[in-house]
Amino acid sequence: MSSLPHSQPRISFASLTPNNLGTVRKLNSVLFPIKYSEKFYQDILLPETEDFCKLVYYNDIPVGTVCCRLETNPQGGPTKLYLMTMGVLAPYRSRGLGSQSLQEIIKAATASSKPKIDSIYLHVQISNASAKRFYERHGFKEIAVHENYYKKLVPHDAWILERRIES
């Protein structure tokens, strides 16, 4: 019996465009308990966020998203990258997609020179210990608790996790 070589699943990333924004909306509606505003969807299409907002594909099937925004300091201080959303559909979890997505963003942040990015930070609901551990495994550290961060979710509080970017 001849057997076909076992092929590795292909994980790939695509920049967001007006054409795939509907897919991002659908994924977000399934992945997150929050409805995102029109401004959120306009902002993730901005040219400066292209390297930091991606659709995640598993064997050419869109199964996740990662969306960040740049936060520049008007006084010329350090630029931070805020990880707004990152999620993978339940059947595709535990396959390294989240880790690869995060590494993709960290790599883009490290390579960015205009602006130079100082750190990446995000909020994790304090009931989500597994998400917190995931980010800690990737070099993030808890820097604070933001009380009443989630207005419509319980618990309302969030950990703020941050990872410095070494240039």
Secondary structure, DSSP 8 states (H G I E B T S, - for coil): ----------EEEEE--TTTHHHHHHHHHHH-SS---HHHHHHTTSGGGGGGEEEEEETTEEEEEEEEEEE--TTS--EEEEEEEEEE-GGGTTSSHHHHHHHHHHHHHHH-BTTBEEEEEEEEETT-HHHHHHHHHTT-EEEEEETT--SSSSS--EEEEEEE---
